[in-house]
Amino acid sequence: MTKEELIQKQIEDIMDEFNFGEVQKVMESLDWTWSETGCVPEEYDLRKGARKLLKEAAKMIDEESTASGGSTSTGGFLATSKAGRCHFPDGSDKWLRLELHFCVDSVTLDGESFD
């Protein structure tokens, strides 16, 4: 399977398994609107936005690197990609993984120095 085929397969699997209906319910209960529309997005729009983010995250994978990937987020969604190399029994040595998250709350602290 090529890298592009695997990316497409993983995107389709995520789109099939992710519970967009539940996300839409959460957004409705929080009156969480998207700035482009000014209203709570419909499930179709959630799917469209998530697919776009997954494709953007997949573009961050560098074929030549031993480890690569990245993340992108908007509207509560976070899409990440990770790729690397190792030796598999079938002779292949490259792997990749895409992830999709919906975040209601999160905290990230800047790094601080210590002794």
C-alpha positions in Angstrom: 0.0 0.0 0.0 1.4 3.4 -0.9 1.6 6.3 1.6 -1.3 8.1 -0.1 -3.5 5.0 0.0 -2.8 4.4 3.7 -3.5 8.1 4.5 -6.8 7.8 2.6 -7.7 4.6 4.3 -7.0 6.0 7.8 -9.0 9.1 7.0 -12.0 7.0 5.8 -11.7 4.8 8.9 -11.7 7.8 11.2 -14.6 9.3 9.4 -16.6 6.1 9.8 -15.7 5.6 13.5 -15.7 9.1 15.0 -18.9 10.1 16.7 -19.7 13.4 15.0 -23.3 13.2 16.2 -22.1 13.3 19.8 -19.8 16.2 19.0 -22.7 18.1 17.5 -24.8 17.5 20.6 -22.1 18.8 22.9 -21.7 21.9 20.7 -25.4 22.5 20.8 -25.5 22.1 24.6 -22.7 24.6 25.0 -24.0 26.9 22.3 -20.6 26.6 20.7 -20.6 28.4 17.4 -18.0 28.5 14.6 -16.9 32.0 13.6 -17.4 31.4 9.9 -21.1 30.8 10.2 -21.9 32.3 13.6 -24.0 29.2 14.5 -23.5 25.7 15.9 -22.3 23.6 12.9 -24.4 20.8 11.5 -22.9 17.3 11.4 -22.1 17.6 7.7 -20.0 20.7 8.4 -18.2 18.9 11.3 -17.3 16.1 9.0 -16.1 18.4 6.3 -13.9 20.4 8.8 -12.5 17.2 10.3 -11.6 15.7 7.0 -9.8 19.0 6.0 -7.8 19.0 9.2 -6.8 15.3 8.8 -5.5 16.0 5.3 -3.6 19.0 6.6 -2.0 16.9 9.4 -1.1 14.2 6.9 0.8 16.7 4.8 3.2 17.2 7.8 4.6 13.7 7.3 8.1 13.7 5.8 8.9 10.6 3.8 12.7 10.9 4.3 12.6 11.5 8.1 12.9 8.7 10.6 10.2 10.4 12.7 7.8 13.2 11.5 4.3 14.5 11.8 2.5 17.4 13.3 -0.9 18.7 14.4 -3.4 21.3 13.4 -6.6 22.4 15.1 -9.7 24.5 14.8 -13.3 24.6 16.0 -12.6 22.1 18.8 -11.0 19.5 16.5 -7.4 18.5 16.8 -5.8 16.4 14.0 -2.4 14.8 14.5 -0.1 12.8 12.3 2.9 10.7 13.3 5.2 8.6 11.1 8.4 6.7 11.6 10.5 3.8 10.6 11.1 0.4 12.1 11.6 -3.1 10.7 8.4 -5.1 10.4 8.3 -8.9 9.7 6.8 -8.3 6.3 9.9 -6.4 5.2 8.3 -2.9 5.3 10.0 -0.2 7.4 7.6 2.8 7.3 4.5 3.4 9.4 2.1 6.3 9.9 -0.9 7.1 12.2 -3.6 9.8 12.0 -5.7 10.8 15.0 -8.7 13.0 15.4 -9.8 14.5 18.7 -12.5 16.9 19.8 -11.4 19.0 22.8 -13.8 20.8 25.1 -11.0 22.0 27.4 -7.3 21.7 27.5 -4.3 23.4 29.2 -0.8 23.7 27.9 1.9 25.3 30.0 5.0 26.9 28.5 8.3 25.2 29.4 10.0 26.6 32.4 13.6 26.2 33.5 14.5 24.4 36.7 17.7 23.5 38.6 
